[in-house]
Amino acid sequence: MATSRTATSTLPASRTEPDGSAVIRVLSYNIRSMRDDREALARVIAACEPDLVLVQEAPRFFRWRKRAAWLAAHSGLVVLGGGATASGPLLLCSLRVTVERTEDVLLPRTPGLHQRGFATAVVRIGGARFGVLSCHLSLQGEERYAQGGMLLDRVGEMGVEHAVVGGDLNDRPDGRTFRRLAGELQDCWAAKPWGGEFTSTPEDPHQRIDAVFATPGIEVLGCGVPPDLPEADVRAATDHLPVLAALRVPAA
C-alpha cells in the first residue's frame, strides 16, 4: 500500500478518538458503470483508503451484483447497499463499518428522463453513528432542484443526528440545486479545501459537479480531489475525478 500512503498522506488517516468520535474517510466517485479500465478504477479507490465509498453510475444491468462485488473485493472493501435497486448509486465500505440498516430509494420519474434514486444507510464507526447517502441528480434543471429537496428531506428522515452525502450533482456551486444543498449542509470542499477542486473531466478538469456534504455537527478535516494519484489510472478509470473527504464524526 505504499502508493496509497503517498497519494493521500497529507489528509488525516482514519482512526477512533479516545472520546469515541471517529475520523473517517469518505470517497464520492462516478464510475461510469465500470465501462472503462476496472483494474485502474479499483487501484484509484484503494489508493484513497476510504471507510465509505459513495458511488454513482454503478452497473445496473446484466450481472450487476457480480460486478459490484468484484469492484468491492479488488478495492479491499465490501458492498454495503444500492446499485441497480437504487438506479445507480452504490455504497461500499471497509470492515471498520458496522451496518445498522440500509434503504434504497427510487425517486419520482419524469417521463422521458432517467430513473434516479438514493442509496442510503445508517452505520456506526467507533462510537459514532451517522447516515450515509449517495446520489446522482438529474441533468434537467427543474427535476434536479426537486431532487435536491427530496435529498434534504431524506437526510432529515433518517433518524440520525449526523449524516454524510456524496454525489454527482450535475450542477456547479453557483447553481441553484448546489446552493440549496449547501444552504443546509456543509459543502466539505468549501469548508476545508484540500487537493484539487474540479472533478470533471480527468483530461480537462474545469468544473466541480461532484461533492461531499456533511451535516453541521461533523468537523471537516479536508476535502478535494486527491492530488497525487497515478495520472494514468485516474484517466483510465472513468470520466470523473474522485472526491475524498476526511471528517470527524462525534460519538453518539
VENCORGI-V465942 format. One record per backbone hydrogen bond with DSSP energy under -1.0 kcal/mol. NH is the residue of the N-H (numbers start at 1). CO is the residue of the C=O. E is the energy in kcal/mol with one decimal. If there is no record, write none. Layout:
# VENCORGI-V465942
NH & CO & E
NH & CO & E
This chain:
# VENCORGI-V465942
5 & 1 & -1.8
6 & 2 & -1.9
7 & 3 & -2.6
8 & 4 & -1.9
11 & 8 & -1.8
15 & 23 & -1.8
17 & 21 & -2.9
20 & 17 & -2.3
22 & 249 & -2.3
23 & 15 & -3.1
24 & 247 & -3.0
26 & 245 & -2.9
27 & 52 & -2.7
28 & 243 & -2.9
29 & 54 & -2.1
31 & 56 & -2.5
33 & 57 & -3.3
34 & 31 & -1.9
35 & 32 & -1.9
37 & 236 & -2.3
38 & 36 & -1.1
41 & 37 & -2.2
42 & 38 & -2.4
43 & 39 & -2.0
44 & 40 & -2.4
45 & 41 & -2.3
46 & 42 & -2.6
47 & 43 & -2.3
48 & 45 & -1.0
49 & 46 & -1.4
51 & 25 & -2.6
52 & 25 & -1.8
53 & 92 & -2.6
54 & 27 & -3.8
55 & 90 & -2.9
56 & 29 & -2.2
58 & 88 & -2.1
64 & 61 & -1.7
67 & 63 & -1.8
68 & 64 & -2.4
69 & 65 & -2.4
70 & 66 & -2.1
71 & 67 & -2.2
72 & 68 & -2.4
73 & 69 & -2.6
74 & 70 & -2.6
76 & 73 & -1.0
77 & 72 & -3.3
78 & 93 & -2.5
80 & 91 & -3.0
81 & 91 & -1.6
83 & 89 & -3.5
86 & 83 & -1.4
87 & 84 & -1.5
88 & 83 & -2.8
90 & 55 & -1.8
91 & 81 & -3.2
92 & 53 & -2.2
93 & 78 & -2.5
94 & 51 & -2.3
97 & 94 & -1.6
98 & 124 & -2.8
100 & 122 & -2.6
101 & 122 & -1.6
103 & 120 & -2.2
105 & 118 & -2.9
107 & 116 & -2.6
113 & 110 & -2.5
118 & 105 & -2.6
119 & 134 & -1.8
120 & 103 & -2.0
121 & 132 & -1.9
122 & 101 & -2.6
123 & 130 & -2.7
124 & 98 & -2.6
125 & 128 & -2.1
127 & 20 & -2.3
128 & 125 & -2.4
130 & 123 & -2.3
131 & 162 & -2.4
132 & 121 & -2.6
133 & 164 & -1.8
134 & 119 & -2.5
135 & 166 & -2.0
137 & 168 & -2.0
144 & 140 & -2.9
145 & 141 & -2.3
146 & 142 & -2.0
147 & 143 & -2.4
148 & 144 & -2.0
149 & 145 & -1.5
150 & 146 & -2.0
151 & 147 & -2.4
152 & 148 & -2.0
153 & 149 & -2.2
154 & 150 & -2.6
155 & 151 & -2.4
156 & 152 & -2.0
157 & 153 & -1.3
158 & 155 & -1.1
164 & 131 & -2.4
165 & 213 & -2.6
166 & 133 & -2.4
167 & 211 & -2.2
168 & 135 & -1.5
169 & 209 & -2.8
175 & 172 & -2.5
179 & 175 & -2.5
180 & 176 & -1.7
181 & 177 & -2.1
182 & 178 & -2.7
183 & 179 & -1.3
184 & 181 & -1.4
185 & 181 & -2.6
186 & 214 & -3.6
188 & 212 & -2.2
191 & 187 & -2.2
192 & 188 & -2.2
194 & 223 & -2.2
196 & 225 & -2.8
199 & 207 & -2.2
200 & 207 & -1.6
206 & 200 & -2.5
207 & 200 & -1.3
211 & 167 & -2.2
213 & 165 & -3.6
214 & 186 & -1.6
215 & 163 & -2.2
218 & 215 & -1.9
219 & 248 & -2.3
221 & 246 & -2.9
223 & 192 & -1.5
224 & 244 & -2.0
225 & 196 & -2.7
234 & 230 & -2.3
235 & 231 & -2.3
236 & 232 & -1.7
237 & 233 & -2.0
241 & 199 & -2.6
243 & 28 & -2.6
244 & 224 & -2.8
245 & 26 & -2.7
246 & 222 & -2.7
247 & 24 & -2.5
248 & 219 & -2.9
249 & 22 & -3.0
252 & 127 & -3.5
